[in-house]
Amino acid sequence: MLRTNYSHQRATELYRLGQSPEAVSHMLVAEGAAEAEAPALARQYYRSFLLYHLAEQRKASKAADMHQLIGAVLLAAGAAFHFLLYLALDGDTYVIFYGLMLGGLIWLIRGFSAKKEAEANIERLAEKHQFSELVGETLA
């Protein structure tokens, strides 16, 4: 069990460094895996490696959606409170809610840029590794 976990961790490190499944297969044979089952095991580890990175990018995309929502709420709340204060003070304005609006705008921009980056990474992973059949799958 420990040897299997170590081999999986070592395979993940090699994939992270850009090694091919063939190189990982040779590493698995050197670690004591059977010669016949090493290529299938390397492909299985590679598939789980890709699914993990795809799941991480989806997680980043969902976090970016949350940033966009928070930014939109802060921006709308700041504008609404500023308008209500404007009405309550008969045309006088204060800068009290500009910080809220600026914070909302920053969160909104961060959310849009993070979403764009996550979607680009998902596309890049799908093109680079040609695993379009895995795009709908999860690790579970």
C-alpha positions in Angstrom: 0.0 0.0 0.0 2.8 2.4 0.9 4.7 1.6 -2.2 1.5 2.2 -4.3 1.0 5.6 -2.7 4.6 6.5 -3.2 4.5 5.5 -6.8 1.3 7.6 -7.4 2.9 10.6 -5.7 6.1 10.1 -7.7 4.1 9.8 -10.9 2.2 13.0 -10.1 5.5 14.8 -9.6 6.8 13.6 -12.9 3.6 14.7 -14.7 3.9 18.1 -13.0 7.4 18.3 -14.4 6.1 17.6 -17.9 7.1 14.0 -18.3 5.2 11.6 -20.6 3.3 8.5 -19.5 6.1 6.4 -21.0 8.6 8.0 -18.7 6.3 7.3 -15.8 5.9 3.8 -16.9 9.6 3.3 -16.8 9.7 4.8 -13.3 7.0 2.4 -12.2 8.9 -0.6 -13.5 12.0 0.7 -11.7 9.9 1.0 -8.5 8.8 -2.7 -8.7 5.6 -2.7 -10.8 5.0 -5.5 -13.2 6.3 -4.8 -16.7 2.9 -5.7 -18.3 0.8 -3.5 -16.0 3.0 -0.4 -15.8 1.8 1.3 -19.0 -1.9 0.9 -17.9 -1.1 2.1 -14.4 0.8 5.1 -15.9 -2.2 6.0 -18.1 -4.5 5.7 -15.0 -2.3 8.0 -13.0 -2.1 10.4 -15.9 -5.9 10.4 -16.2 -6.4 11.1 -12.5 -3.7 13.8 -12.7 -5.6 15.5 -15.5 -8.9 15.2 -13.7 -7.4 16.7 -10.6 -6.2 19.8 -12.5 -9.5 20.1 -14.3 -11.3 20.0 -10.9 -9.0 22.6 -9.6 -9.7 24.9 -12.5 -13.5 24.4 -12.1 -13.1 25.3 -8.4 -11.3 28.5 -9.4 -14.1 29.2 -11.9 -16.7 28.8 -9.1 -14.7 31.0 -6.8 -14.5 33.6 -9.6 -18.3 33.5 -9.9 -18.6 34.2 -6.2 -16.2 37.2 -6.5 -18.4 38.5 -9.3 -21.5 38.1 -7.2 -20.0 39.8 -4.1 -18.7 42.6 -6.3 -22.1 43.2 -7.9 -23.8 43.2 -4.5 -21.3 45.6 -3.0 -21.5 47.9 -6.1 -25.3 47.9 -6.1 -25.6 48.4 -2.3 -23.1 51.3 -2.4 -25.0 52.9 -5.3 -28.4 52.4 -3.6 -27.2 53.7 -0.2 -25.6 56.7 -1.9 -28.8 57.4 -3.7 -30.9 57.1 -0.6 -28.5 59.4 1.3 -28.7 61.9 -1.5 -32.5 61.8 -1.3 -32.5 62.0 2.5 -30.2 65.0 2.6 -32.0 67.0 -0.1 -29.3 66.9 -2.7 -26.2 67.0 -0.5 -23.7 64.2 -1.2 -21.1 62.6 1.0 -18.3 60.3 0.1 -19.3 57.7 2.7 -20.5 55.0 0.3 -17.9 55.6 -2.5 -15.5 53.1 -0.7 -18.2 50.5 -0.8 -18.8 51.1 -4.5 -15.0 51.1 -5.2 -14.6 47.8 -3.3 -17.5 46.3 -5.2 -16.0 47.4 -8.5 -12.6 45.9 -7.5 -14.2 42.5 -6.5 -16.2 42.5 -9.8 -13.1 43.1 -11.9 -11.1 40.5 -10.0 -14.0 38.0 -10.5 -14.1 38.7 -14.2 -10.4 38.3 -14.7 -10.2 35.1 -12.5 -13.1 33.6 -14.4 -11.5 34.4 -17.7 -8.2 32.9 -16.6 -9.9 29.7 -15.2 -11.9 29.2 -18.4 -8.7 29.7 -20.5 -6.9 27.2 -18.4 -9.7 24.6 -18.8 -9.6 25.2 -22.6 -5.8 24.9 -22.6 -5.9 21.7 -20.6 -8.5 20.2 -23.0 -6.6 21.2 -26.1 -3.1 20.3 -24.8 -4.0 16.9 -23.4 -6.9 16.1 -25.8 -9.2 14.8 -23.2 -12.4 16.5 -24.3 -14.3 13.3 -23.2 -13.2 14.1 -19.6 -14.5 17.6 -19.5 -17.8 16.5 -18.1 -16.3 14.0 -15.6 -15.4 14.5 -12.0 -13.0 12.8 -9.6 -15.8 11.0 -7.7 
